[in-house]
Structures are given as structure tokens and as C-alpha cells.
Amino acid sequence: MTVGRKPAHQDAVWAWNRYRPKEIGDLARHLGISVPAVSKWKQVPADRLDTVSAWLGATPDALRPDLYPTDPWSEL
């Protein structure tokens, strides 16, 4: 059993599911890739993060918290 915070990659999966647009086709067209390609994402790929975050109106750290770790001392 894991105690404490879940792994950062799970935070990224949760964030993508939260921010993912209902019309994935719109995002796929914007990126110039296929809908199945976007549908397979468990999290936003790092190389697409800036474009996707701008399109969704979300900050990059909201979509990929695993790439922007928080300072453990800030929670104290």
C-alpha cells in the first residue's frame, strides 16, 4: 500500500482527463494530427505541452504537474 502522495505521472493523467476537451477532434485538427493519436494520450506529451496548454487556456503546470514539481517545503 502506498502512503502519501500519488506518483507525479498519475497527477498528469488526472490533469489531462480534467482539461481534455470534449471535442478531441478540434484539438487534433489544431495540432495537425489524427483523432486516434490524441485519444491514446494518457497525458499531454511534453513536446506538445506549450501548444496544447495555450489552446485549452490552461497553464502547462496544470496539465503536466510531473514536469513542474512543487517545492516540498512550500506545503509546511
C-alpha positions in Angstrom: 0.0 0.0 0.0 1.3 3.4 -1.0 1.3 6.1 1.7 1.3 9.8 0.9 1.0 11.5 -2.4 0.4 9.5 -5.6 3.2 9.4 -8.2 3.5 12.6 -10.3 2.7 10.8 -13.5 -0.8 10.0 -12.1 -1.3 13.7 -11.4 -0.6 14.3 -15.1 -3.1 11.7 -16.2 -5.7 13.2 -13.9 -5.0 16.7 -15.2 -5.3 15.6 -18.8 -8.6 14.0 -18.1 -9.8 17.1 -16.3 -8.8 19.5 -19.1 -9.2 17.3 -22.1 -11.8 18.9 -24.5 -15.0 17.0 -25.2 -14.3 17.5 -28.9 -10.9 15.9 -29.2 -11.2 16.3 -33.0 -10.9 20.1 -32.6 -7.6 19.7 -30.7 -6.4 17.1 -33.2 -7.1 19.4 -36.1 -5.4 22.3 -34.4 -2.3 20.1 -33.8 -2.4 18.6 -37.3 -2.6 15.0 -36.1 -5.2 12.3 -36.1 -8.0 12.0 -33.5 -6.9 8.4 -32.6 -3.4 9.8 -31.8 -4.9 12.3 -29.3 -7.3 9.7 -27.9 -4.3 7.5 -27.0 -2.7 10.1 -24.8 -2.7 9.3 -21.1 -1.1 12.7 -20.6 -0.1 15.5 -22.8 3.3 14.8 -24.4 6.0 17.2 -23.3 6.8 18.3 -26.8 3.1 19.3 -27.3 2.6 20.9 -23.9 3.0 24.6 -24.9 0.6 24.3 -27.8 -2.0 22.3 -26.0 -1.9 24.4 -22.9 -2.4 27.6 -24.9 -5.2 26.0 -26.9 -7.0 24.8 -23.8 -6.3 28.0 -21.8 -4.6 26.0 -19.1 -1.2 26.5 -17.7 1.5 24.0 -18.6 2.0 23.0 -14.9 -1.8 22.3 -14.6 -1.5 19.8 -17.5 1.8 18.2 -16.5 2.4 18.7 -12.8 5.0 15.9 -13.1 7.2 18.3 -15.1 6.8 21.1 -12.6 7.4 19.6 -9.2 6.4 21.6 -6.2 8.8 22.6 -3.5 8.2 20.1 -0.7 8.9 22.8 1.8 6.1 25.1 0.5 3.5 22.8 1.9 4.8 23.1 5.5 
